[in-house]
Amino acid sequence: MNSNVRKALATATIKAESLAGFDHFSYQADWSNFPNSLMISCHFQADHRLENTTSIEAQLSKLLQFSLLKQGIKFRDFRRNITIVSNPLLTR
C-alpha cells in the first residue's frame, strides 16, 4: 500500500509543479484503516500568497484522486483527506 501511495504522489507531483508556489506533498496513514486514514498535505512555499484556496484545493483534489485511482486507491469523500499547508521560511 505504501509504495502505491508513493507512486501516486510522485505522478501527482509532476503535474502539480505547474501550480504557482507548489512545493511538495506529504502524507500519513494508519494502515489498519486505509484508505480512510490517509491524510495528504499539499505544501506551498511560504512566500507564495494563495489567493483562491478553494480553486487550488479542487484542482489538487482532482489531480490526487486521479493519481490514486490509477494505483487502485479509492475514497468515499476525498475532500476530508487533503490539507493545504504554507511552509514557513527557513531561518539560519
N, C-alpha and C positions, 0 to 999 in steps of 0.2 A: 504494500500500500504506500509506504513512504517513497519508494522510487517512482511510483506513478504520480504522486503529488509533485515530486521534484521535476519530473519530465513536463508535466502540465504547466508548472510555474516558469520553467525555462522557456517554453514556447510562448507563454503569455508575456514574459519579459521582453522578448524580441519585438513583439507587436506593440507593447505599451511604451517602448522607448520613444515613440513618435509623440507622446503626450508631453507637453512642456512641463518641466520640473520633475518628471518621474525619476525616481532613484532605483528602487528595488521592491520586491515582495518578500515578506517573511511569513512564517506560519507556525502554528502549534496545533496539536491534536491529542485527544485521548483516544488511542487506537481501539479501546474496548467499546467506544461509542462513535465509531467512524461511519459515515462521513459527517454526521450531525455536529460533532465536536470540533471539526476543522475550522479554525479561525485564521483568516488570511488578512494580513496588514499590507496596505499599499503605501509605501513610503515615498514622500515627495521632499525635495530639497527645501530647507528652512527659508532660504532667501526667495523662494518662488511663492507668489501670492496666489492662492487658489480662489478664483472668482466664483465659479459656479460648481460647488462640490457635488450637487445633485446630478448634474450632467456628467461630470467626471466619474462619479460613482456608478452611474448607469453604464457608461462605456466600459469601465473596468469590470463590472459585474458580467456583462455580456462576453467580454474577452476571456475572463477567467472561467466562466461557465462552459464556454465552447471548448477551451483547452482541457478542462477537467473531464468533460463528457467524452472527448476523444480517448481519454485514459480509462473510461468506464466508471467514472465517479459522478454520482447524481445526488442532487439536493432537493429537499422539499421547498424551502424558502431561502434562497441563496443570499438575499439581502442581509440576513442576520449574521452571516459568516464573513462579511467584509468590513474592514475599518480603514479609513484614510488617515495617515499619520504624516505630520510635517516634522522632518528630522531637525533636531536642534543643531545649531552651528557648533562645530568642534573648536574648543579653545585650547591653546597650549600655554 
